[in-house]
């Protein structure tokens, strides 16, 4: 049986999982960013049949029992024919998949995902998505400390609303914008792999620890033990969202509540592995190899 890894050869999470599969003696095949030597010929008619050809090697699709998807985003235009075929195969394959495209789709609508997290028992910050400048001004006046961020799954920098942003609120008519009450507290990134949970506390003075400013000081990471109920809730969220691999952004608020902001369905978890043993990559490899 075989694991299919789909993504660039220099992608750190994919490389870490490939190395863990090698250490575990598990067989895998890789489809990289250059698909000129790859082809997928398959049918779904009362069952899935066909073959994947990579680098001259022909692989019966019945051998593929697990998949890990981290394809490079298309530089321009729509995905090519092979990308579309692999996405479709990943959706319907009788295999373990990290993660099905349909499950990952919620990440493209952050307000919807936030509503899902609230329904699963997490606290969420008061949020407004609007193109109405007056509604935005009222929201900022009510909460005083407010941040703004992307509505979609496109990566953006989280920033605080200040005087410069308030002066430009009339521009909202051209772009739906997501405003949130800023929650004071400590960031915690949680990775769920199957039933395994890994939590990492992020020590940073920045509003967005991914983009610290000159005066924010260094960002430090350290493993942290979650309260049992928060850990349970993370597992429940992973299962409910159909994401056996999930990166959940939490904040332990100064008010004692645990707030959830979003769930990354294909997290770059290597950034948070403070242990040289690469425990998250090893857990992903075990999950894939358990098929």
Secondary structure, DSSP 4 states (H G I P E B T S, - for coil): -EEEEEE-TT-HHHHHHHHHHHHHT--EEEE-S--TTEEEEEEESSSEEEEEEETTEEEEGGGEEEEEEEPPPPSSSS--HHHHHHHHHHHH-SSEEET-HHHHGGGG-HHHHHHHHHHTT-B---EEEES-HHHHHHHHHHHSSEEEE-SSSS----EE--HHHHTTGGGGGGS-EEEEEPPPEEEEEEEEETTEEEEEEEE-SSSSGGG--TTS---EEEE-PPPHHHHHHHHHHHHHTT-SEEEEEEEEETTS-EEEEEEETT--GGGG--STT-HHHHHHHHHHHT-
